[in-house]
Amino acid sequence: MRIAVGGDHAGFPLKQTVIDVLRRGGHEVIDCGTLSTDPVDYPDFAARVAEQILSGRADRGIVICGSGVGACVAANKIHGIRAGLCHDSYSAHQGVEHDDMNVLCLGARIIGPSLAAELVESFVQARFSGEERHRRRLEKIAALERAGTPAPLTGPGEPQVGHPV
């Protein structure tokens, strides 16, 4: 798998660990920077990673900043990116399996190298299930991207009839 990896200055110390884990796993890594701890802006690196995915040069991406929150917010502003902030292995694989997450966001000031390695492995090993309920939900997300407004509910907070929750 081809994985684009990027992060800001706070993410830089953890980025090399992530790259090493990916390469040991046989993945091709596209390093989108930053290359030091000199202060930079995380949206720039979220955009670089997203561009690699959207152009087809990368299959997935990983963005790292101090908390992971800013990188996640920035990445999710880009049409076609489904980024998730994960600090547990369940979310790292379930986000791919159910939500077709294509960008993993990590907080370098929140997690250490061992947990980061576990999360990266869970993320890259996971595959989207393709189940109808997950495809339906992804289409609703795509509709939100297109329209910029929420889709109407079937009823006031009611699940759609005939669809499992």
C-alpha atoms as a printed R data frame, in Angstrom:
    type eleno elety resid chain resno       x      y      z
1   ATOM     1    CA   MET     A     1   0.000  0.000  0.000
2   ATOM     2    CA   ARG     A     2   1.156  3.554 -0.692
3   ATOM     3    CA   ILE     A     3   0.810  5.775  2.375
4   ATOM     4    CA   ALA     A     4   1.334  9.556  2.454
5   ATOM     5    CA   VAL     A     5   2.597 10.779  5.828
6   ATOM     6    CA   GLY     A     6   2.780 14.381  6.960
7   ATOM     7    CA   GLY     A     7   2.789 16.436 10.085
8   ATOM     8    CA   ASP     A     8   3.597 19.759 11.603
9   ATOM     9    CA   HIS     A     9   6.496 20.569 13.944
10  ATOM    10    CA   ALA     A    10   4.732 18.936 16.915
11  ATOM    11    CA   GLY     A    11   4.166 15.786 14.873
12  ATOM    12    CA   PHE     A    12   7.703 15.640 13.517
13  ATOM    13    CA   PRO     A    13   9.220 13.575 16.364
14  ATOM    14    CA   LEU     A    14   6.572 10.834 15.933
15  ATOM    15    CA   LYS     A    15   6.566 10.941 12.128
16  ATOM    16    CA   GLN     A    16   9.773  8.930 11.730
17  ATOM    17    CA   THR     A    17   8.406  6.185 13.978
18  ATOM    18    CA   VAL     A    18   5.290  6.014 11.786
19  ATOM    19    CA   ILE     A    19   7.394  5.896  8.615
20  ATOM    20    CA   ASP     A    20   9.593  3.128 10.044
21  ATOM    21    CA   VAL     A    21   6.539  1.032 10.992
22  ATOM    22    CA   LEU     A    22   5.081  1.435  7.512
23  ATOM    23    CA   ARG     A    23   8.320  0.520  5.740
24  ATOM    24    CA   ARG     A    24   8.826 -2.535  7.956
25  ATOM    25    CA   GLY     A    25   5.322 -3.578  6.938
26  ATOM    26    CA   GLY     A    26   6.297 -3.409  3.271
27  ATOM    27    CA   HIS     A    27   4.426 -0.208  2.480
28  ATOM    28    CA   GLU     A    28   5.622  2.557  0.187
29  ATOM    29    CA   VAL     A    29   5.862  5.849  2.085
30  ATOM    30    CA   ILE     A    30   5.423  9.313  0.600
31  ATOM    31    CA   ASP     A    31   6.909 11.799  3.080
32  ATOM    32    CA   CYS     A    32   4.923 15.034  2.828
33  ATOM    33    CA   GLY     A    33   6.984 16.862  5.480
34  ATOM    34    CA   THR     A    34   7.682 18.711  7.697
35  ATOM    35    CA   LEU     A    35  11.350 17.953  7.997
36  ATOM    36    CA   SER     A    36  12.120 19.593 11.352
37  ATOM    37    CA   THR     A    37  10.678 20.926 14.586
38  ATOM    38    CA   ASP     A    38  10.654 24.485 13.224
39  ATOM    39    CA   PRO     A    39   7.105 25.862 13.663
40  ATOM    40    CA   VAL     A    40   4.799 25.309 10.666
41  ATOM    41    CA   ASP     A    41   1.031 25.113 10.130
42  ATOM    42    CA   TYR     A    42  -0.714 21.720 10.258
43  ATOM    43    CA   PRO     A    43  -3.329 22.552  7.555
44  ATOM    44    CA   ASP     A    44  -0.522 22.704  4.991
45  ATOM    45    CA   PHE     A    45   0.492 19.122  5.745
46  ATOM    46    CA   ALA     A    46  -3.070 17.822  5.893
47  ATOM    47    CA   ALA     A    47  -3.532 19.321  2.417
48  ATOM    48    CA   ARG     A    48  -0.323 17.731  1.107
49  ATOM    49    CA   VAL     A    49  -1.362 14.296  2.344
50  ATOM    50    CA   ALA     A    50  -4.886 14.714  0.963
51  ATOM    51    CA   GLU     A    51  -3.528 15.752 -2.428
52  ATOM    52    CA   GLN     A    52  -1.500 12.548 -2.632
53  ATOM    53    CA   ILE     A    53  -4.631 10.484 -1.949
54  ATOM    54    CA   LEU     A    54  -6.953 12.399 -4.254
55  ATOM    55    CA   SER     A    55  -4.424 12.274 -7.112
56  ATOM    56    CA   GLY     A    56  -4.115  8.506 -6.740
57  ATOM    57    CA   ARG     A    57  -0.430  8.615 -5.793
58  ATOM    58    CA   ALA     A    58  -1.300  7.318 -2.297
59  ATOM    59    CA   ASP     A    59  -3.930  4.851 -1.136
60  ATOM    60    CA   ARG     A    60  -4.226  6.312  2.359
61  ATOM    61    CA   GLY     A    61  -2.636  8.949  4.546
62  ATOM    62    CA   ILE     A    62  -1.505  9.695  8.065
63  ATOM    63    CA   VAL     A    63  -1.351 13.221  9.484
64  ATOM    64    CA   ILE     A    64   0.280 14.013 12.810
65  ATOM    65    CA   CYS     A    65   0.117 17.180 14.896
66  ATOM    66    CA   GLY     A    66   0.317 17.877 18.624
67  ATOM    67    CA   SER     A    67  -3.172 16.712 19.608
68  ATOM    68    CA   GLY     A    68  -4.290 15.339 16.246
69  ATOM    69    CA   VAL     A    69  -7.417 17.489 16.431
70  ATOM    70    CA   GLY     A    70  -6.293 20.328 14.175
71  ATOM    71    CA   ALA     A    71  -4.927 17.952 11.547
72  ATOM    72    CA   CYS     A    72  -8.212 16.032 11.599
73  ATOM    73    CA   VAL     A    73 -10.340 19.158 11.268
74  ATOM    74    CA   ALA     A    74  -8.197 20.422  8.382
75  ATOM    75    CA   ALA     A    75  -8.155 17.092  6.540
76  ATOM    76    CA   ASN     A    76 -11.928 16.714  6.795
77  ATOM    77    CA   LYS     A    77 -12.437 20.064  5.056
78  ATOM    78    CA   ILE     A    78 -11.066 18.516  1.870
79  ATOM    79    CA   HIS     A    79 -13.707 16.942 -0.371
80  ATOM    80    CA   GLY     A    80 -13.140 13.183 -0.594
81  ATOM    81    CA   ILE     A    81 -11.127 12.862  2.584
82  ATOM    82    CA   ARG     A    82 -12.509 10.908  5.512
83  ATOM    83    CA   ALA     A    83 -10.117 11.489  8.386
84  ATOM    84    CA   GLY     A    84 -10.378 10.134 11.892
85  ATOM    85    CA   LEU     A    85  -8.508 11.010 15.051
86  ATOM    86    CA   CYS     A    86  -7.616  7.700 16.671
87  ATOM    87    CA   HIS     A    87  -5.853  7.039 19.922
88  ATOM    88    CA   ASP     A    88  -7.080  3.437 20.284
89  ATOM    89    CA   SER     A    89  -6.648  0.483 17.937
90  ATOM    90    CA   TYR     A    90 -10.375 -0.307 17.689
91  ATOM    91    CA   SER     A    91 -11.131  3.105 16.175
92  ATOM    92    CA   ALA     A    92  -8.116  2.849 13.857
93  ATOM    93    CA   HIS     A    93  -9.434 -0.297 12.173
94  ATOM    94    CA   GLN     A    94 -13.177  0.255 12.642
95  ATOM    95    CA   GLY     A    95 -12.904  3.679 11.001
96  ATOM    96    CA   VAL     A    96 -11.695  1.950  7.843
97  ATOM    97    CA   GLU     A    97 -14.036 -1.056  8.065
98  ATOM    98    CA   HIS     A    98 -17.245  0.957  8.603
99  ATOM    99    CA   ASP     A    99 -16.484  4.508  7.468
100 ATOM   100    CA   ASP     A   100 -13.905  3.919  4.719
101 ATOM   101    CA   MET     A   101 -11.552  6.269  6.582
102 ATOM   102    CA   ASN     A   102  -8.653  7.176  4.317
103 ATOM   103    CA   VAL     A   103  -6.637  9.389  6.670
104 ATOM   104    CA   LEU     A   104  -5.502  8.467 10.175
105 ATOM   105    CA   CYS     A   105  -4.821 11.456 12.430
106 ATOM   106    CA   LEU     A   106  -2.538 11.091 15.430
107 ATOM   107    CA   GLY     A   107  -1.652 13.342 18.349
108 ATOM   108    CA   ALA     A   108   2.077 13.203 18.949
109 ATOM   109    CA   ARG     A   109   1.709 14.871 22.348
110 ATOM   110    CA   ILE     A   110  -1.001 12.391 23.342
111 ATOM   111    CA   ILE     A   111   0.401  8.988 22.370
112 ATOM   112    CA   GLY     A   112   3.844  7.425 22.419
113 ATOM   113    CA   PRO     A   113   5.742  5.470 19.775
114 ATOM   114    CA   SER     A   114   4.471  2.021 20.806
115 ATOM   115    CA   LEU     A   115   0.822  2.984 20.643
116 ATOM   116    CA   ALA     A   116   1.420  4.878 17.395
117 ATOM   117    CA   ALA     A   117   2.891  1.712 15.858
118 ATOM   118    CA   GLU     A   118  -0.145 -0.307 16.963
119 ATOM   119    CA   LEU     A   119  -2.560  2.274 15.537
120 ATOM   120    CA   VAL     A   120  -0.735  2.486 12.215
121 ATOM   121    CA   GLU     A   121  -0.729 -1.297 11.846
122 ATOM   122    CA   SER     A   122  -4.454 -1.492 12.671
123 ATOM   123    CA   PHE     A   123  -5.202  1.261 10.146
124 ATOM   124    CA   VAL     A   124  -3.254 -0.194  7.224
125 ATOM   125    CA   GLN     A   125  -4.392 -3.779  7.795
126 ATOM   126    CA   ALA     A   126  -8.087 -2.846  7.842
127 ATOM   127    CA   ARG     A   127 -10.329 -3.018  4.773
128 ATOM   128    CA   PHE     A   128 -13.697 -1.372  4.128
129 ATOM   129    CA   SER     A   129 -16.455 -3.956  4.667
130 ATOM   130    CA   GLY     A   130 -18.627 -2.745  1.798
131 ATOM   131    CA   GLU     A   131 -21.758 -3.686  3.738
132 ATOM   132    CA   GLU     A   132 -24.919 -2.009  2.463
133 ATOM   133    CA   ARG     A   133 -25.506 -0.053  5.678
134 ATOM   134    CA   HIS     A   134 -21.981  1.370  5.516
135 ATOM   135    CA   ARG     A   135 -22.279  2.231  1.816
136 ATOM   136    CA   ARG     A   136 -25.612  3.969  2.544
137 ATOM   137    CA   ARG     A   137 -24.030  6.048  5.298
138 ATOM   138    CA   LEU     A   138 -21.067  6.979  3.100
139 ATOM   139    CA   GLU     A   139 -23.473  8.165  0.406
140 ATOM   140    CA   LYS     A   140 -25.112 10.408  3.003
141 ATOM   141    CA   ILE     A   141 -21.695 11.808  3.864
142 ATOM   142    CA   ALA     A   142 -21.024 12.412  0.164
143 ATOM   143    CA   ALA     A   143 -24.382 14.189 -0.085
144 ATOM   144    CA   LEU     A   144 -23.380 16.428  2.820
145 ATOM   145    CA   GLU     A   145 -20.150 17.272  0.997
146 ATOM   146    CA   ARG     A   146 -22.060 18.141 -2.166
147 ATOM   147    CA   ALA     A   147 -24.842 20.131 -0.512
148 ATOM   148    CA   GLY     A   148 -23.138 21.479  2.554
149 ATOM   149    CA   THR     A   149 -26.342 20.940  4.538
150 ATOM   150    CA   PRO     A   150 -27.750 17.978  6.456
151 ATOM   151    CA   ALA     A   151 -29.977 15.483  4.677
152 ATOM   152    CA   PRO     A   152 -33.553 15.384  6.024
153 ATOM   153    CA   LEU     A   153 -34.403 12.624  8.473
154 ATOM   154    CA   THR     A   154 -37.194 10.189  7.717
155 ATOM   155    CA   GLY     A   155 -38.895 11.365 10.894
156 ATOM   156    CA   PRO     A   156 -37.914 13.443 13.902
157 ATOM   157    CA   GLY     A   157 -34.820 11.521 14.932
158 ATOM   158    CA   GLU     A   158 -36.249  8.209 13.765
159 ATOM   159    CA   PRO     A   159 -34.136  5.598 11.973
160 ATOM   160    CA   GLN     A   160 -35.128  4.872  8.395
161 ATOM   161    CA   VAL     A   161 -37.747  2.150  8.122
162 ATOM   162    CA   GLY     A   162 -36.342 -1.172  6.988
163 ATOM   163    CA   HIS     A   163 -32.722 -0.239  7.663
164 ATOM   164    CA   PRO     A   164 -30.786 -1.720 10.565
165 ATOM   165    CA   VAL     A   165 -29.373  0.884 12.897
